[in-house]
Amino acid sequence: MTPEQLRDLVRTAVGAAVERGTLAVAVPDDLVLERPKNPEHGDYATNVAMRLAKPAGRPPREVAEAVAAELRALEGVDRVDVAGPGFLNITLAKDALGRLAVRAVTEGEAYGRTETLAGQRLNLEFVSANPTGPVHIGGTRWAAVGDALGRLLTASGAEVSREYYFNDAGAQIDRFARSLQAAALGRPVPEEGYAGDYIGEIAAQVVALEPGVLELPADEQQERFRVRGVELMFAEIKRSLAGFGVAFDTYFSEKTLHDSGALEKAIARLRAQGHVYDADGAVWLRTTDFADDKDRVLVKGDGEPTYFAADCAYYLDKRERGFDKVVIMLGADHTGYVGRYKALVAAMGDDPQANLEILIGQLVNLVRNGEPVRMSKRAGTVVTLEDLVEAIGADAARYALARASVDQQIDLDLDAWTRQTNDNPVFYVQYAHARIASLLRNAADLGLAATLDPPSPADVDTAALAHQREGDLLRAIGEFPRVVASAAELRAPHRVARYLEELAGTYHRFYDVCRVLPRGDEEATPLTTARLWLCAATAVVLRNGLGLLGVTAPERM
């Protein structure tokens, strides 16, 4: 029985008390269940009686006794005690708790998935690094967190489209083109241009792919470097992300907004709604009407649209594609951007609370041998995605970057994340999975593989799982669907990582005191079978949880 199933039983018990006339209250939707610190207090505890006491007009303990009487009659509940001012301490029937192992194994990859976000259609935009250089460490954090969040949202029933918005128009692309052009001609980096070995590499590729490009007039030459250079740089970005296990459903070009008339369309819509005005030769959006600190320019005096105009057009395009909510993941340097984006959403006639969500990520500081790591071997001034993967591996990089809350700055110790010791969190979790895989292989060698594939899972005597460490592990397994749902709802993949570390520790403590396989000439018993199912269930949860973070679950280490 999972915690959510127990919540349903408690609701059923309250409803039964209401039907009998014992209580006169509304059945609550949101029930809090906790795992008591003292196992003698049962498997779960709830304060529902204290919450219902005031609307019922009764003392909390009287309400608790009324609910407890109904709960005791329900299948799967072994004991209900009323404690303190009105807590209900619930002990599940041993078989009800043990069946969690059977459920996890039989559901396999589906275990942990819910429908809590069913019906939501979300556009999730993350990374969106400009195609003017490799993905830097900040973008790498969003790659890890954004991909994990997409997996979590999908696992919770939402329809999610992952989107990468690349700025292939504007001044930064012109500077990129001039930088490539200068490198190909052997000239110094232009003012505000881009440096790093990668510029010379891409410039050489452009020359190889565009015979005669260096003989073209300067303007045509720069245009060829712009078009081909962006194409090559973005191909490299895609390749780096793919190597990191990150793929997108849509790669959206900013240039298409300019070429298709989408900017003019968005501005016309905003003007028709009375939010656009002309002043000082420019076109403005009156964002101060929507709590922004100042109005924003859409078209400059020279007729050039601003980045903000493109943002307006891009938001409108997403909504017209049918997305209920636009979720955007931005770096720490974009904090001041939130207010203006909320204002444009409101100006479009939408509700920023319902239709927009912006997540701001904090910085990542890399450390090696106690010293900051600042320089990339290839990019020159930044540490890139490929630098990090080369240093600690894709699994460790993804886990490390997703393990902290997005609003928390990370100090990532490269030495610690390469150690194969228990103080390396990803190793600790992966080792637990590999340890179980080894145990299950040993079980197969002893001829016990069939115990995990009986004629019917109902034949497994899960009531035999009566040891305290077995109960701890079963309750931890039962928490997984709730952890996944809350991590998705709160946009917090780090909750999955921390849960997995706790689960791995709970498994290791179980394994240390509960012998699973028979020794010597001992015969396998129903307890042997039940413990094998418990181990296999733990492996399912570890595998599914790591999968949500985009991290592998090795069977050998």
N, C-alpha and C positions, 0 to 999 in steps of 0.2 A: 504494500500500500504506500503510495507516494504521499508527501505532505498535502498536495492538492486534493487527492482523493479523501484524505482525512478531513480537510476543510469542508468538503462536500458532506461528509458524515456529520460534522458538527452543525452545519446548516440544517441538515435533515433532522437532527435532534432538536434544534431550536424550533423548527417548523412543526415537529410533532407535539412539542410542549404547547405551542400556540393553538394547534388544532384541539388539544385536550382541554384548553381553557386554563392550563396551569400558568401560562404567561400571556400577557397582552402586549406584544412588541412586534416590530417589523423584523423580518429575518435579515441579518446583515449580509452584505455582499463581500465586504473586506474583513477577513478574519486573520488574526495574527497567531501563528504557531511558532513556538520556539522549542529548541532542544535543551532540556534542563542540564545544567552543569553536573548535577548529581544524578547518576543513572538510577539511583533508588527512587527518584521522583517520577519515573516513567520514561516513555519514549518521547513524548511531546507535551507541551503545556500551552494553555490558551487563557487569555484574560477576558474572553467574550462575556462572561457573566458580569464582570465589573462594568463593562461597557453598556450592558443592557439593564443594569440595576435602576438607573435614573428613569429611563423611559418606561420601565415596568413598574416603577413606584414600589420596589421591594428591596430589601437588603441584598447585597451582592451574594452572600452565601446561600440565601434562599433560592436565588436565581440559579446559582451554580448547582445546587442539589436537584432542581427541576430539570436542568439540561443533562446532568450526569445520569439521572434515572433513565432518560431516553437513550443516551449514548450506550449505556451498559447493555441494552437490549439489541444493539446493532452488531451484525456479523463483522468479524475482524477486530473487535475491541475486547481485550481481556479484562481490563480493570480501569476504573475512573475514580480518582480520589479528589476530594475538595480540600484545598490547602489554603492557609493564610486567610486573606480577606475575601477570597473567592476565586482563586486560580483553579483551573481544572487540569490535573495531571493525568495524562492518558497513557496507558500501557497497551500496546497492540498485541493481539494474539500472535504467538511465535510464528505460526504459519503465514499470517498476514504480512509480517515484516519480511520474512524469508522469501516470500513470493516476488519481492522486488528483484532478487537475483535472476529468477526465471524470466521476469518481464524484460529486464535489460538484455539478456542473452537472446531471447526470441525476437525482440524488436530490432536488435542489431543497430545498424546505422540510423534507424528512425528514433532510437531511444534518446530522449531529450528534446525532440522537436515538439512544438506546440502550435496552436492556432491563435495565440494571444494577440497577434497583430494582423490577423486575417482581414482582408478587405482594404488594407492600406496600400496605395500605389506610390512608391517613393522613388525619387531621382536622387542618387547618392553621388555627389561630385567630390573627388579627392585627387590628390597629387597635383594635377594641372600645372606642372612646371613648364615654364616657357621653353620652347625648343631652341634655346641659345646656349645650352650646355648640358652636361650630364645631370642626372637627378642627385641633388645634394642631400645631406643627412636629414634636413628638415622634411624634405619631400619623401625621403625613405621612411621616416616615422609615419607619415600619413599613408604611405603605401601599405605598411604593415597593419596599422590601426583601421584604415578604411576598408581594406579587404576583409579583415576579421569582422568588422561591423556589418559589411554586406552579407557575410555568411550567417551572422547571428540574426539579422533581420529576416533573412530568408527562412532560417530554421524556426522562426517564430511566426511564420505564416504570411509575412508581408511580400508583396510583389516589388522587387527591387531592380532598378536599372543602374549599373555602375557607369559613371561617365567621366571622361577626361576632357577638359576644355583647354585647348592649346592656343596661345596667343601668337598667331602667325601673321599678325598685321600690326602696324604701329612703329614707333620710334625704336624700340628695343630690337626689332627684327632688322631695321635699317642699320643699326650699329653692328649687329651680328654679321650682316652681309659685308659691310665695310671692313670688318675685322678679317673675314675670310679672304676678301679681295687683297688686303694688305699683306697677309701671310703668303698668299700665292705669288705676289710680286716682290716679296722680300723686303717689305717696308715695315716701319715700326707700327706698333698697335695704335690705331687712331684714338683720338680723344674720346673718353668714356666707352672705349671698345672693350672687347672680350679677349682675355689672354688665356694661356694654358696650352699644353701640348695638343689637346684635342682640336684646337682651332687649326693648327698646321696640318693635322691628320685629315680633317674634313676638307680643308682647302685643296690638299693634294688629290683627294677623291673627286672633287668637283672638276679639277683640271683633267683628270683621267677620263671622266665620264662626259666632259664637254670639250671635245677637241676644238682648238681654235678660240677658246673663250678668252685667252689673254690677248688676242689680237682685236677683240671687239672694242668699240668706243666705250669710254668709261661708264656711261649710264647703263648701256646694254650689258656690259660686263658685270656691273654690280647687281643688276636684276637677275642674271643667271646664277650668280653666287647666292643671291637671296632665295630663289626658288629651289635650286638643287641643294643648297646648304641646309635649309629647313627640312627638306625631305630626308636628307641623310641623318641629320641630328635627331629628328623625331623617330626614325627607324631605330637608331641606337637606343633611345629612351625606351621604346617598346621592347626591344630585345633585353635590356637590363631588367625591366619590370617583369617580363616573362620568366627570366631566370630566377626572379625572386618569388615566383608563383602568383603574380598579380596580373589579371587580365580585365579588360573593360568591355562592356557591351557596346558603348558608343565613344568614339573619339570625335569631338565636336570642334570644328575649325572656326575661330573668330572671324577669319577672312570671309567665310560664307555669309556672315551677318551683314558685312559691308557690301558684298557682291549681289545679295539677293533682295536688297531693299528692306531688310528686317529692321534696321535702325530707324529709317524714315517711318515705317509702320508703327513702331513702338512710340516714337515721339508724337506722331499724329494722334495716337490713342490717348496719350497723356495730355495732349493739348485739348482734345475734345472733352476730356474730363475736367478741364479748367485748372490744371496744375502746371502748365508751361507758360512762360512769358519771355519776351524779348527785352534785353537791356544791354547797353554798351556794345552793341553789335553782335552779341552772343545770344544763344538760346539757353534758357535756364529751366530747371525743375524746382518748383517751390517745395522743397523737402522740409523746410521749417514748419510747414503746416502739419507735419507728421513727426514732430519732436527731434528732427535733426538739428545740429548746432548752426548750420548755415545752408543756404540754397546751393544747388550743385549745377555746374555748367554741363550741358548736353552737347552743344556745338559751339566751338570757339569762334572768335571774331574772324579768323581766316577761313572759316567754313569747314574746318576739320572736326569730326566728331570726337568726343572724349571716350576714355575707357568706360566711364560711367554710362554713357549712351549705349555702348555695347552690352553692358551689364543689364540694362533695362530690356534691350531686345532679346538677350539670352534668357532672362527670366520668363518673359512672355512666351518665347518659343517652348520652353519646358512645360509651362502650364497648358499651352495649346496642344502639346503632345499627350496630355491627359494625366499628368502626375498630380496627385493630391498635395504632396508636400515636396519641397525642394530642400535637400539637406546638403550643406556645403561645408567642407572641412578646409580651414585656412590656418596659415602660420601665425606665430606670435606677433609678427609685424603688421598684421591686419586687424588688430583689435579695434582701431578707430574706424574701421570700415563697416562695423555692424550696424551702427545707427543709420547711416545713409541707405544701406541695403534694405533695412526694415521700412524706411520711408518710401523707397521706390515700390516695394510690395504693396504698401497701403495706398500709394497713389494709383497703382494699377487696379485698385478696387478689391484687393484681397486682404485677408487677415494675417498679419505677420506671425501671430501666435499659432495659427492653424496651418498656414501654407509655407512657412519658412523656418528653417533651423540652421543656425550657424555654429559650428564647433571650432573653437580656437585652440590650437595646440601650442605647447610650450617648447622651449629649446632642448636640444640634445647636446650634451658635452661629452666628448670622448676622452678617456684617460688610458694611458699605458705606462707601466712602470712608475705610477704615481704622478706622471706629467701629462698636461693637456696635449691632445692630438689635434693639430690644426691644419696641417697641410696635406693635400692630396698629391700623390705621385704624378697624376695625369692632369687634373683640373687646375692645379696650381694654388688656388686660394681657398678651396672648400674640400671637405671630405664627401665623397660620393657614395651612392648605393653600392657600387662594385667594390669600393675600398673596404666598406664595412663587411660585405659578404666574404671578401678575401681574407679579412682579419679573423672573423669568428664563425663563418658559415651562415647559410641562409636560415636554418632552423633557429639558431641562437639569436640571430639578428631580429627575426620576426618576433620571437618570444620576448626578447628583452624590450623591444619597442612597444609591444602591445601590453606588457605587464604593468605599466604605470598608467594612472589616470591621465587623460589627455591634457588636463589643466596643470599637470605637475611637470616641472623641469626634470630631465633625466641626466644623471651623471653615470655614464655607461663605462664600466671598467672592462676594457678589452681582455685583460689577463684573466679576470674572474670568469668571464663568459666562455673561455676556451678550456677551462679546467674540467676534467672528468671526475669531479668530486661532488658530494652532496650539497656543498654550498653554492653550486651552480644550478639555479632553479630549473632550467630546461633539461639538464642532464638528470636531475633528481626525478623529474616526472617521466622522462623517456625511459630511464632505467627501471622504474616501477613497471612500465608496460613490458619491457624486454624481459624482466624477471618473471612475470606471469607467463609470457610466451614460452620461456624455457621450461617452466613448471608444467605447462600443458603438453609440451613435447615429451617431457619425461613421463607424464601420465600415459601418453600414447604408447611409449616404449614398454610400459608395464601392462599394456592391453586394456587401459581404462578409457580409451577414446570414446567408446560407446556410451559411457556414462553421461557424456555431454550431448548425446543424441538418442535419448530413450524413445520408446514408442510414443510416449506422451510426456511433455514437460510436467504434467500434473502428477506424474509418478515420482518426481523428485521430492524427498522428504525434507522440505525446507524448515519444518518445525525443529529439526535437529540442530539448527544453528542457534544455540542457546547461550553461547559464550558472550561475555561482555564485548570483547573485541569484534566478534562477528556482528553483534548488534550495532556497534559504532560504524562498521563498514557498510552495513545495509542502510542505515539511516543516511550516511553520506551519499551513497548511490541514489537514494530516493530524492535527495536535494537537487540532483542535476537538472531536471526539467525546470525547476524554479529558478536556478542560477542562470540558465540560458535565457529564459523569458525576461528576468530582471535586467540582465546585461544588455539585451536588445533594447528594452524600453528605456533604459537610462543611458544608452549609447556608451557602454562601459565594458569593452572586451577584457579589461584587466581583471574584472571579477571572475571571469572564467579561468584565467591563469592562476589567480590566488586560490580558487577552489580546487584546481587540479593539484596544486602543491599540498593542500590539506588532505586531499584524497590519497595522494601517494604516501604521505606520512601515516595516514590511518591504515593503509594496506600493509606497509612495512611493520607496523606495530602488531597487526593481526598475524602476519606471517611468522613473526618472532615467537609467538606463544601458541599458535594453533597449527599443529602439524596437519598437512594436507594429504600427503601420499603415504601409503603403508610402507613399512620397512621390513626388509628380510622376507620372511615367510608369512608375514601378516596378510590377512585377507582384507579386501576392500569392504567397507561398510556403508550403510546409507549416509553416515556422516561424511565419509570420503567423497561420495557423489555430491552431496550438498555443498561441501567446501570447494569442490572443483567448479561448480556452478557459480559460487560466490567469486572465485578468482576470475573466471571467464567474464562475469558481469562487470567486475572492476576494470578488466582490460577493455571492454566495450566502451565504458564511460571515459577512460583515459584516451582511447583512440578517437572517440567522437569529440571530446573537448579539445584535444590537440588539433584535430581537423578544423574546428571552428576558428582556430588561430592560424591556420595555414601551415602547421608544423607537423612533421612526420611522426609516426609512432613506430619506431624500429622494433623488430622482433629479436635482434641480437645486437649487443653492444660490447 
